Amino acid sequence: MRRAAILFISVCTLLIFGVQCTFLEKQLGVKFGKETYILDIPGIEKRGFIIAAVDNNTAGYYIYRGRRMGYEYELLRDLAKRLNVQLRLVLVSDIDLAFNYLQSGKVDLIAMNLEESPDRTAGASFSIPLGKMNSVLVGTKGSEKIKAWEDLGQDTIYVRQGTTYASQLYKVKDSLQLGITILPAAEREEALIDQVVDGKIKWTVADQNIALANATMYDNLDISWKVSKEGNVAWVVRDNSPILLEKLDGWLADKQKRFIPDLYSKYFLNSKNSYFRNTSPFSSLVGNKISEYDEIIKEGAQQLGWDWRLLASLVYKESRFDTTALSYAGAQGLLQLMPVTLERFGVTNPNDPAQSLLGGVRYLRYLDKFWMERVPDTNERLKFILASYNIGHGHVEDAWRLTMKYGKNTQTWLEVSKFLALKSDPEYYKDPIVKSGFAKGHLAVNYVKDVLSIFQSYKALVQP
């Protein structure tokens, strides 16, 4: 009887509290049971990387001939270096979604040129400005030259969803009583510009930066009519990350004089560079190729059972797809094999891309077999293989032995990599169980991170 009474009281309490919570949430805007995601610089440093939301366009982030590029990307890479953390990127085409990701903790920073507005400041803090920007009307020179807004007549203007373009246009439309129609579109600015060029739509709106970059590709674009007055654009962090905001602002202040203007010139004022980046089949903006050796890389990846973009990441890290690359130590070819390895795996001409790649694939298969029994998990074993490829499997095996000696998990790269990084410390490399001696193991640990980081980029921007 007593248990039944306790259960009855508990249920009533929960029901009453639930009703009260709902009422207060609706009436006062108070949220119960929903914790705001909190992570500032100490947490980012402990985690080891910062996560930024970027867009896949000429102003944000893309792949060109295997190399990661983009105005925001290069800025973020420098910021991560300043913070002494790794950089991870999340591609987001929907700006509203980027803000959702920020609040939920999926990203720490939105790295897009954004104007501050009341609807964007809830729970978010804007950095000091990266610069000034205005939006422009994008049409073709074949259309009648716009000298006044009224010249648009009853035309339709397509604008990217989530941007401030629509609100800018509505202000003009309402104030001048225009007959234009404003339609939101899911496509990015550059896709809409392509439609303008192809004649599928007559008008769109874009940030001046994006318009400038595209005008280097299309001679017939008219981007002369400004939609908005020049305003400040900035990046965004959560408002509960004040230390990150402070460090971001300090970094931006330091970079305003030279670094940022130089990057701006590189991406938006150099017409030749912009043209090739935006028209090449080896650019993820318009094509799906990483290098001219994609086909033989795909064949090699099939032999390994790898995603071809992973093997392409390794090739890029080793040689930047240069068949004649020669390291200071004498490593040669696409996969930078040492002379003894070239001979062992049957490569007679290291400058021949097919031979070099096949030799590298044979070596990778050998390393896979070497670690198969000790590290059964495929994803974990991959990291052992990459480290072994870089520094030699003897050094990685030493780290594996040290991991076992100190009672840690020898099947996880997280544990073994710690001991590999310690192989420059006499206390560890002079241990009797260490057979290969001293090594700058931290370089191999970073090598694995780099290859996998490139792979993540290729996966995000290049189709399988």
C-alpha positions as semicolon CSV with decimal commas, in nm:
position;residue;x (nm);y (nm);z (nm)
1;M;0,000;0,000;0,000
2;R;0,281;0,236;0,092
3;R;0,464;0,163;-0,237
4;A;0,148;0,241;-0,435
5;A;0,105;0,573;-0,253
6;I;0,467;0,673;-0,323
7;L;0,427;0,584;-0,690
8;F;0,101;0,786;-0,711
9;I;0,262;1,096;-0,553
10;S;0,565;1,068;-0,782
11;V;0,351;1,050;-1,096
12;C;0,142;1,348;-0,987
13;T;0,453;1,551;-0,910
14;L;0,597;1,477;-1,253
15;L;0,271;1,564;-1,426
16;I;0,230;1,891;-1,235
17;F;0,594;1,988;-1,289
18;G;0,569;1,899;-1,656
19;V;0,260;2,119;-1,701
20;Q;0,426;2,402;-1,512
21;C;0,740;2,373;-1,725
22;T;0,538;2,380;-2,044
23;F;0,338;2,681;-1,924
24;L;0,649;2,875;-1,820
25;E;0,830;2,790;-2,142
26;K;0,542;2,926;-2,345
27;Q;0,467;3,231;-2,132
28;L;0,814;3,338;-2,023
29;G;1,043;3,180;-2,278
30;V;1,219;2,983;-2,002
31;K;1,366;2,649;-2,112
32;F;1,380;2,357;-1,871
33;G;1,581;2,040;-1,910
34;K;1,770;2,169;-2,215
35;E;2,135;2,244;-2,150
36;T;2,319;2,484;-2,377
37;Y;2,628;2,331;-2,532
38;I;2,938;2,482;-2,374
39;L;3,292;2,444;-2,503
40;D;3,551;2,717;-2,492
41;I;3,924;2,728;-2,560
42;P;4,029;2,497;-2,271
43;G;3,796;2,227;-2,403
44;I;3,905;2,281;-2,763
45;E;4,271;2,256;-2,661
46;K;4,203;1,938;-2,463
47;R;4,016;1,789;-2,759
48;G;4,303;1,884;-2,988
49;F;4,110;2,040;-3,275
50;I;3,872;2,320;-3,361
51;I;3,568;2,252;-3,580
52;A;3,455;2,516;-3,827
53;A;3,155;2,536;-4,058
54;V;3,249;2,641;-4,412
55;D;3,086;2,651;-4,751
56;N;3,203;2,468;-5,062
57;N;3,257;2,761;-5,295
58;T;3,533;2,987;-5,425
59;A;3,518;3,195;-5,108
60;G;3,516;2,900;-4,871
61;Y;3,673;2,564;-4,930
62;Y;3,744;2,330;-5,221
63;I;3,999;2,090;-5,371
64;Y;4,217;2,191;-5,664
65;R;4,461;1,932;-5,805
66;G;4,451;1,748;-5,475
67;R;4,531;2,058;-5,272
68;R;4,289;2,198;-5,019
69;M;4,217;2,561;-5,099
70;G;3,979;2,846;-5,026
71;Y;3,982;3,190;-4,871
72;E;3,817;3,076;-4,548
73;Y;4,018;2,754;-4,545
74;E;4,352;2,932;-4,554
75;L;4,238;3,176;-4,287
76;L;4,119;2,890;-4,065
77;R;4,441;2,697;-4,114
78;D;4,635;2,998;-3,988
79;L;4,396;3,043;-3,694
80;A;4,434;2,677;-3,594
81;K;4,811;2,720;-3,606
82;R;4,782;3,020;-3,375
83;L;4,566;2,817;-3,135
84;N;4,805;2,521;-3,164
85;V;4,526;2,277;-3,251
86;Q;4,425;2,071;-3,553
87;L;4,158;2,197;-3,792
88;R;3,844;2,007;-3,883
89;L;3,588;2,138;-4,128
90;V;3,218;2,074;-4,168
91;L;3,066;2,162;-4,505
92;V;2,737;2,344;-4,462
93;S;2,549;2,499;-4,752
94;D;2,249;2,610;-4,545
95;I;2,335;2,914;-4,331
96;D;2,049;2,850;-4,086
97;L;2,177;2,496;-4,044
98;A;2,524;2,634;-3,970
99;F;2,379;2,830;-3,677
100;N;2,200;2,516;-3,556
101;Y;2,529;2,328;-3,572
102;L;2,694;2,605;-3,372
103;Q;2,438;2,596;-3,093
104;S;2,433;2,216;-3,075
105;G;2,814;2,193;-3,056
106;K;2,869;2,027;-3,392
107;V;3,093;2,322;-3,480
108;D;3,280;2,578;-3,271
109;L;3,289;2,850;-3,532
110;I;3,105;2,960;-3,845
111;A;3,367;3,074;-4,096
112;M;3,151;3,253;-4,351
113;N;3,132;3,620;-4,441
114;L;2,819;3,703;-4,242
115;E;2,653;4,032;-4,161
116;E;2,530;4,076;-3,807
117;S;2,153;4,088;-3,774
118;P;1,911;4,055;-3,479
119;D;1,796;3,707;-3,575
120;R;2,157;3,586;-3,589
121;T;2,276;3,719;-3,252
122;A;2,059;3,495;-3,033
123;G;2,311;3,273;-2,856
124;A;2,588;3,382;-3,093
125;S;2,869;3,638;-3,089
126;F;3,020;3,801;-3,395
127;S;3,393;3,859;-3,427
128;I;3,547;4,190;-3,519
129;P;3,499;4,243;-3,894
130;L;3,714;4,057;-4,145
131;G;3,633;4,333;-4,388
132;K;3,348;4,510;-4,561
133;M;3,114;4,362;-4,815
134;N;2,811;4,448;-5,018
135;S;2,579;4,231;-5,219
136;V;2,529;4,286;-5,590
137;L;2,269;4,204;-5,849
138;V;2,403;3,946;-6,094
139;G;2,280;3,947;-6,451
140;T;2,431;3,930;-6,798
141;K;2,560;4,214;-7,010
142;G;2,311;4,113;-7,274
143;S;2,032;4,238;-7,049
144;E;1,943;4,605;-7,045
145;K;2,179;4,807;-6,827
146;I;2,022;4,875;-6,487
147;K;2,030;5,247;-6,408
148;A;1,751;5,244;-6,150
149;W;1,561;4,979;-5,954
150;E;1,250;5,056;-6,155
151;D;1,427;4,920;-6,464
152;L;1,367;4,568;-6,330
153;G;0,995;4,600;-6,394
154;Q;0,815;4,275;-6,308
155;D;1,130;4,060;-6,316
156;T;1,199;3,771;-6,077
157;I;1,514;3,760;-5,866
158;Y;1,627;3,424;-5,723
159;V;1,822;3,436;-5,395
160;R;1,991;3,173;-5,184
161;Q;1,791;3,064;-4,878
162;G;1,923;3,166;-4,536
163;T;2,109;3,473;-4,663
164;T;2,021;3,837;-4,598
165;Y;1,968;3,895;-4,971
166;A;1,591;3,849;-4,955
167;S;1,546;4,096;-4,669
168;Q;1,768;4,347;-4,850
169;L;1,555;4,317;-5,163
170;Y;1,227;4,339;-4,972
171;K;1,337;4,666;-4,812
172;V;1,402;4,811;-5,157
173;K;1,082;4,665;-5,299
174;D;0,865;4,804;-5,018
175;S;1,027;5,147;-5,009
176;L;1,006;5,200;-5,387
177;Q;0,684;5,002;-5,443
178;L;0,855;4,778;-5,702
179;G;0,684;4,500;-5,892
180;I;0,971;4,252;-5,865
181;T;0,925;3,897;-5,736
182;I;1,178;3,755;-5,490
183;L;1,206;3,377;-5,483
184;P;1,422;3,176;-5,239
185;A;1,631;2,895;-5,385
186;A;1,814;2,603;-5,225
187;E;2,113;2,639;-5,458
188;R;2,433;2,819;-5,363
189;E;2,517;3,158;-5,514
190;E;2,752;3,008;-5,771
191;A;2,494;2,759;-5,892
192;L;2,246;3,042;-5,935
193;I;2,508;3,247;-6,122
194;D;2,558;2,950;-6,356
195;Q;2,184;2,954;-6,422
196;V;2,204;3,324;-6,505
197;V;2,485;3,256;-6,752
198;D;2,290;2,968;-6,908
199;G;1,982;3,187;-6,944
200;K;1,767;2,974;-6,713
201;I;1,706;3,266;-6,479
202;K;1,754;3,638;-6,536
203;W;1,874;3,767;-6,199
204;T;2,029;3,653;-5,873
205;V;2,217;3,819;-5,587
206;A;2,560;3,735;-5,447
207;D;2,823;3,872;-5,214
208;Q;3,061;4,092;-5,405
209;N;3,349;3,848;-5,339
210;I;3,168;3,555;-5,495
211;A;3,048;3,773;-5,783
212;L;3,402;3,896;-5,850
213;A;3,541;3,543;-5,855
214;N;3,275;3,428;-6,100
215;A;3,316;3,733;-6,320
216;T;3,671;3,612;-6,390
217;M;3,519;3,303;-6,552
218;Y;3,230;3,462;-6,737
219;D;3,306;3,773;-6,940
220;N;2,940;3,850;-6,992
221;L;2,844;3,884;-6,624
222;D;2,718;4,221;-6,509
223;I;2,776;4,270;-6,137
224;S;2,778;4,649;-6,129
225;W;2,444;4,714;-5,954
226;K;2,470;4,711;-5,575
227;V;2,183;4,571;-5,371
228;S;2,305;4,684;-5,031
229;K;2,537;4,942;-4,885
230;E;2,881;4,821;-4,787
231;G;2,866;4,659;-4,445
232;N;3,090;4,468;-4,207
233;V;3,117;4,090;-4,235
234;A;3,248;3,863;-3,962
235;W;3,272;3,509;-3,827
236;V;3,053;3,372;-3,549
237;V;3,108;3,174;-3,227
238;R;2,869;3,074;-2,948
239;D;2,813;3,348;-2,694
240;N;2,932;3,114;-2,418
241;S;3,279;3,091;-2,576
242;P;3,425;3,428;-2,469
243;I;3,786;3,309;-2,463
244;L;3,759;3,174;-2,818
245;L;3,605;3,505;-2,927
246;E;3,888;3,698;-2,760
247;K;4,155;3,487;-2,928
248;L;3,974;3,504;-3,263
249;D;3,952;3,883;-3,241
250;G;4,319;3,911;-3,144
251;W;4,423;3,692;-3,436
252;L;4,207;3,891;-3,680
253;A;4,352;4,219;-3,555
254;D;4,704;4,086;-3,618
255;K;4,619;3,965;-3,969
256;Q;4,431;4,269;-4,097
257;K;4,733;4,459;-4,229
258;R;4,884;4,202;-4,464
259;F;4,772;3,840;-4,441
260;I;4,400;3,893;-4,503
261;P;4,447;4,150;-4,786
262;D;4,699;3,919;-4,956
263;L;4,457;3,625;-4,939
264;Y;4,175;3,843;-5,066
265;S;4,385;3,943;-5,365
266;K;4,479;3,580;-5,432
267;Y;4,121;3,453;-5,440
268;F;3,918;3,744;-5,570
269;L;4,140;3,982;-5,765
270;N;4,368;3,744;-5,958
271;S;4,157;3,666;-6,264
272;K;4,394;3,404;-6,408
273;N;4,410;3,196;-6,089
274;S;4,035;3,223;-6,036
275;Y;3,964;3,112;-6,393
276;F;4,168;2,791;-6,367
277;R;4,039;2,705;-6,020
278;N;3,682;2,745;-6,135
279;T;3,700;2,569;-6,472
280;S;3,946;2,285;-6,419
281;P;3,811;1,927;-6,403
282;F;4,060;1,886;-6,116
283;S;3,867;2,141;-5,909
284;S;3,591;2,012;-5,682
285;L;3,394;2,326;-5,770
286;V;3,322;2,197;-6,122
287;G;3,472;1,849;-6,158
288;N;3,528;1,527;-5,969
289;K;3,893;1,455;-6,038
290;I;4,173;1,479;-5,787
291;S;4,465;1,419;-6,022
292;E;4,551;1,293;-6,368
293;Y;4,643;0,960;-6,206
294;D;4,298;0,890;-6,061
295;E;4,242;0,577;-6,272
296;I;4,560;0,397;-6,167
297;I;4,501;0,510;-5,809
298;K;4,155;0,352;-5,824
299;E;4,305;0,025;-5,953
300;G;4,562;0,024;-5,672
301;A;4,299;0,103;-5,411
302;Q;4,091;-0,190;-5,532
303;Q;4,385;-0,423;-5,467
304;L;4,414;-0,284;-5,114
305;G;4,042;-0,280;-5,044
306;W;4,070;0,093;-4,974
307;D;3,857;0,388;-5,069
308;W;4,045;0,530;-5,369
309;R;4,035;0,875;-5,214
310;L;4,235;0,743;-4,919
311;L;4,512;0,619;-5,147
312;A;4,496;0,951;-5,334
313;S;4,543;1,127;-4,999
314;L;4,857;0,924;-4,935
315;V;4,992;0,999;-5,283
316;Y;4,925;1,370;-5,236
317;K;5,097;1,369;-4,898
318;E;5,400;1,189;-5,041
319;S;5,456;1,358;-5,377
320;R;5,179;1,611;-5,456
321;F;5,120;1,387;-5,763
322;D;5,464;1,472;-5,901
323;T;5,610;1,160;-6,066
324;T;5,959;1,310;-6,064
325;A;5,957;1,405;-5,695
326;L;6,281;1,320;-5,516
327;S;6,319;1,364;-5,141
328;Y;6,639;1,467;-4,962
329;A;6,671;1,106;-4,843
330;G;6,644;0,963;-5,195
331;A;6,277;0,856;-5,198
332;Q;6,129;0,867;-5,548
333;G;5,806;0,858;-5,746
334;L;5,440;0,910;-5,670
335;L;5,459;0,716;-5,345
336;Q;5,816;0,820;-5,257
337;L;5,970;0,477;-5,214
338;M;6,331;0,442;-5,102
339;P;6,573;0,263;-5,344
340;V;6,582;-0,056;-5,135
341;T;6,200;-0,067;-5,128
342;L;6,178;0,004;-5,500
343;E;6,402;-0,294;-5,568
344;R;6,224;-0,518;-5,320
345;F;5,882;-0,456;-5,475
346;G;5,987;-0,470;-5,838
347;V;5,996;-0,105;-5,942
348;T;6,260;-0,051;-6,211
349;N;6,150;0,299;-6,317
350;P;6,031;0,505;-6,017
351;N;5,929;0,794;-6,244
352;D;5,676;0,574;-6,422
353;P;5,348;0,650;-6,239
354;A;5,200;0,302;-6,286
355;Q;5,516;0,126;-6,167
356;S;5,565;0,358;-5,873
357;L;5,207;0,325;-5,760
358;L;5,205;-0,054;-5,798
359;G;5,525;-0,079;-5,595
360;G;5,373;0,136;-5,324
361;V;5,056;-0,074;-5,322
362;R;5,263;-0,392;-5,283
363;Y;5,444;-0,234;-4,989
364;L;5,114;-0,127;-4,829
365;R;4,978;-0,483;-4,870
366;Y;5,290;-0,613;-4,698
367;L;5,237;-0,373;-4,407
368;D;4,872;-0,474;-4,386
369;K;4,972;-0,840;-4,346
370;F;5,240;-0,745;-4,094
371;W;4,983;-0,583;-3,861
372;M;4,685;-0,807;-3,940
373;E;4,701;-1,037;-3,635
374;R;4,814;-0,774;-3,386
375;V;4,553;-0,518;-3,489
376;P;4,242;-0,699;-3,620
377;D;4,023;-0,390;-3,654
378;T;4,054;-0,252;-4,009
379;N;4,016;0,114;-3,918
380;E;4,270;0,094;-3,638
381;R;4,514;-0,110;-3,848
382;L;4,503;0,155;-4,119
383;K;4,673;0,403;-3,885
384;F;4,947;0,153;-3,802
385;I;5,000;0,099;-4,176
386;L;5,026;0,471;-4,249
387;A;5,270;0,529;-3,964
388;S;5,478;0,231;-4,076
389;Y;5,481;0,363;-4,431
390;N;5,618;0,691;-4,305
391;I;5,872;0,588;-4,041
392;G;5,918;0,215;-4,092
393;H;5,730;-0,069;-3,927
394;G;6,026;-0,142;-3,695
395;H;5,977;0,186;-3,510
396;V;5,601;0,136;-3,489
397;E;5,659;-0,218;-3,363
398;D;5,885;-0,074;-3,090
399;A;5,601;0,153;-2,984
400;W;5,368;-0,148;-2,987
401;R;5,605;-0,335;-2,752
402;L;5,628;-0,036;-2,519
403;T;5,250;-0,014;-2,514
404;M;5,234;-0,378;-2,408
405;K;5,504;-0,331;-2,144
406;Y;5,316;-0,045;-1,980
407;G;4,988;-0,234;-1,979
408;K;4,802;-0,027;-2,238
409;N;4,584;-0,142;-2,526
410;T;4,812;-0,251;-2,813
411;Q;4,521;-0,270;-3,058
412;T;4,440;0,099;-3,052
413;W;4,639;0,364;-3,232
414;L;4,554;0,616;-2,960
415;E;4,768;0,425;-2,709
416;V;5,045;0,307;-2,941
417;S;5,090;0,653;-3,095
418;K;5,170;0,795;-2,750
419;F;5,467;0,562;-2,717
420;L;5,572;0,623;-3,077
421;A;5,590;0,994;-2,997
422;L;5,812;0,907;-2,696
423;K;6,075;0,737;-2,911
424;S;6,288;1,049;-2,907
425;D;6,312;1,026;-2,527
426;P;6,617;0,827;-2,402
427;E;6,409;0,676;-2,124
428;Y;6,209;0,495;-2,391
429;Y;6,433;0,447;-2,694
430;K;6,707;0,296;-2,473
431;D;6,467;0,042;-2,329
432;P;6,598;-0,313;-2,405
433;I;6,271;-0,406;-2,579
434;V;6,321;-0,125;-2,832
435;K;6,501;-0,275;-3,132
436;S;6,513;0,015;-3,379
437;G;6,642;0,286;-3,147
438;F;6,581;0,660;-3,162
439;A;6,310;0,805;-3,386
440;K;6,122;1,131;-3,421
441;G;5,801;0,943;-3,369
442;H;5,588;1,253;-3,324
443;L;5,641;1,329;-3,693
444;A;5,490;0,994;-3,789
445;V;5,197;1,056;-3,554
446;N;5,134;1,390;-3,724
447;Y;5,178;1,223;-4,064
448;V;4,888;0,987;-3,989
449;K;4,673;1,280;-3,883
450;D;4,760;1,471;-4,199
451;V;4,679;1,185;-4,437
452;L;4,348;1,115;-4,265
453;S;4,265;1,487;-4,264
454;I;4,326;1,505;-4,640
455;F;4,112;1,193;-4,680
456;Q;3,823;1,353;-4,492
457;S;3,848;1,653;-4,722
458;Y;3,848;1,437;-5,033
459;K;3,549;1,240;-4,903
460;A;3,355;1,558;-4,845
461;L;3,432;1,719;-5,179
462;V;3,496;1,436;-5,429
463;Q;3,248;1,164;-5,519
464;P;3,350;0,796;-5,468
